[in-house]
Structures are given as structure tokens and as C-alpha cells.
Amino acid sequence: MLPQNKVPLEIAEYVNASSLEMALEALADGQGTAFAGGSDLWAQKDNGNGRIRSRLVNLNRVSELRGIGESNGIVRIGALTSVSEILESEVLVKYAPLLQRAADHFASNQIRNVATIGGNIANASPAADIVLPLMGLGSEIEICSKGEQPRNLALTDFFTGPGETKLESSELISAISFKTPDSDFHGTFCKSGPRPALEISIVAMCLAGNLRNGTLDNSRLIFGAVGPTPMRCTGTEALIDSRPIDDELIGEALDIMEGEISPIDDFRASKWYRIQMARTFLEQELNACCSR
Ligand SMILES: Cc1cc2nc3c(=O)[nH]c(=O)nc-3n(C[C@H](O)[C@H](O)[C@H](O)COP(=O)(O)OP(=O)(O)OC[C@H]3O[C@@H](n4cnc5c(N)ncnc54)[C@H](O)[C@@H]3O)c2cc1C
């Protein structure tokens, strides 16, 4: 039963868009909600927690939002790409196995078949798994709206709070892109939950950068589920950059990282447990860098 102040949300109008133009037209007055896989949206509709507006705009027939490709050193992934398609993509095997590692920790096959990369980003959960490797790869998102040129935004600048982003109600995410990683790019993804997949993260971490002789340059350290949004730990990154990774650096890095994250107690885990898991993941992955 729903709490007294929650009601299941009603949908007054349904648009089954067959082109990007039609989808943007249906969203232009700010009264529409984009529908991709529905794996977040449907749960929110039924529990009354969602932000569903009265017109539902189905994106599934919009071919312009599909496809994964590489051209001139840029990998571009359409927003409607499902988690299963990420796992099956030859382009991503070659350029972004890091992204596939996160996809391999994501839900069940049934959910992977419908859940999209655009939905994972736009839903703006602090525990959105696919966002972490995308930030590790330095991704930008392409945003479009009726009558406007698409605009690009760094994914790290996109989130403003839990469920909150810089996306206007008339806008769609059309694609995600990143530069093809350097040959010495190293990226890793760790996720903690009671089961290896089919679980919302209790803590997730991505560590990425250019790894040469036990030194990680241009490092990116991103955590999920330990703050209001997926977050970069820029202070820890600054410490790690260009310094040989040894026990002293690892000790300092763990303490700085702990000061940067802000986990809470909730029904999934305590703040204390989240801090311990974050420290364990970072220690484990920095140690793994030493041996490479
Ligand atoms: C059983 C279960 C297990 C799950 N496990 C995981 C997990 O392991 N890891 C994880 O990260 N998540 C998990 N999720 C959450 C969910 O599956 C993901 O967040 C998924 O990627 C959402 O994508 P979707 O296409 O289903 O989005 P939808 O539900 O269709 O939409 C989600 C939100 O994004 C908006 N939206 C969708 N596409 C666009 C677009 N192109 N442009 C602008 N806005 C858009 C919608 O309007 C809506 O607000 C799980 C969910 C369930 C039900």
C-alpha cells in the first residue's frame, strides 16, 4: 500500500514517436516525459515517487537515438543503447572494456535488455552504475531540443542532486561520446551489493587513468552511492597523479578520499560500512596498479 501522501501517477496522453523530430516536438512544451526502457520510470509511476508528466513520449522507435560507432577517434553511443547492447558491442570490446565491466555487474538479463544508457544518466540516481565508467572515460553527453543545435556537456557537470540534472524538461539526451582511450589507459570498476549483479549498488567505484610503470596520470576516481550524485574525488586524484603508487601514497589517498565522500545511513547499508567498502575498493585497485 502507498503512503498517504503518495498516489500512483496518471498518464493523460501517449506519443509513440517515430523520429527524433516527433519526439522533440512532443517534449517542446515541457509537459512530456521521455520513456526509454521504463525500468526506472515504471517503478516510479507505481510508487508515486516519480517525476512523470502528463504526456508519455515513447522513444523506442526513434532510430536516430540508436547505434554505437567510432569515427576520427571519438566513440559515440546512442542514448537508446541498452545494457545488453553495451555488452555485445565489438566497438566497446575494442575501446571501452571498462564500460562492459560495469554492464556485466548490472541487474538481470531481462532488465539489461530494456535499460538504456540514456535512462541511466537522466534518472540521476546516486547509484547509477553505467555513469561511473562513462565519467572515467571523460564522456560528454549530447543534448537536443526542438529547433536548437545539439549542445554538449561534460557528464561530470550534469548532475545537480539526487534525481536532479541540468536537463530542461523540453530536452532529450541523444548520445554519449568520449575520445578513444590511449594505449596505456587503465580503468577498473568495482561494485558492492549482497549479490554480484541484480542489485542497486551499496558502493561502486571507478578508477581510471594512464598507467605507466606503477604511476597513474590523468587519474579519475569516481564513486557511486556515497553522496547525492555520482561524484569525482578530485582531491584524491590530485594526490595520485604522477606519483609512484606505494604504501605511503595509498595510505594518504584513502584518508583524502574518505574526507571527500559523504555517505549516509539507509536501509541498504550504514555510513560506516560504505566508508569501509570505499576504502577497501580504492586500496585494492591502487595496489593492483603497483604490479602493472
Ligand atoms: C530490478 C532492477 C534492477 C536494476 N539494477 C540496476 C543496476 O544494477 N544498476 C543501475 O545502475 N541501475 C539499475 N536499475 C535501474 C534502471 O534499470 C537503470 O537506471 C536504467 O538504465 C534506466 O534506463 P531506462 O531506459 O529503463 O530508463 P526509463 O525508466 O525509461 O527512464 C528513466 C528516466 O530517464 C529519462 N530518460 C530516459 N531516456 C532519456 C533520454 N534519452 N533523454 C532524456 N531523458 C531520458 C526518463 O524520462 C526517466 O526520467 C535497476 C532497475 C530494476 C527495476
The ligand as an ORCA input file, in Angstrom:
! r2SCAN-3c Opt
* xyz 0 1
  C      15.222     -4.939    -10.959
  C      16.035     -3.719    -11.316
  C      17.417     -3.788    -11.206
  C      18.200     -2.680    -11.517
  N      19.554     -2.783    -11.409
  C      20.324     -1.716    -11.691
  C      21.747     -1.815    -11.582
  O      22.317     -2.864    -11.295
  N      22.466     -0.682    -11.825
  C      21.876      0.509    -12.161
  O      22.590      1.489    -12.376
  N      20.529      0.613    -12.282
  C      19.745     -0.459    -12.060
  N      18.378     -0.358    -12.182
  C      17.782      0.943    -12.562
  C      17.475      1.091    -14.077
  O      17.359     -0.151    -14.726
  C      18.552      1.914    -14.820
  O      18.710      3.191    -14.244
  C      18.264      2.053    -16.322
  O      19.464      2.357    -17.014
  C      17.223      3.113    -16.682
  O      17.070      3.127    -18.092
  P      15.631      3.051    -18.780
  O      15.873      3.086    -20.240
  O      14.839      1.917    -18.261
  O      15.028      4.439    -18.284
  P      13.478      4.869    -18.120
  O      12.894      4.181    -16.941
  O      12.768      4.772    -19.415
  O      13.711      6.421    -17.785
  C      14.399      6.813    -16.602
  C      14.427      8.358    -16.556
  O      15.258      8.851    -17.609
  C      14.509      9.682    -18.513
  N      15.017      9.382    -19.854
  C      15.160      8.174    -20.436
  N      15.802      8.290    -21.610
  C      16.061      9.601    -21.785
  C      16.727     10.360    -22.811
  N      17.272      9.791    -23.891
  N      16.826     11.703    -22.652
  C      16.311     12.303    -21.546
  N      15.688     11.642    -20.547
  C      15.571     10.312    -20.656
  C      13.051      9.316    -18.273
  O      12.175     10.387    -18.604
  C      13.062      8.983    -16.796
  O      13.004     10.176    -16.023
  C      17.574     -1.460    -11.914
  C      16.173     -1.391    -12.039
  C      15.408     -2.506    -11.748
  C      13.914     -2.408    -11.903
*
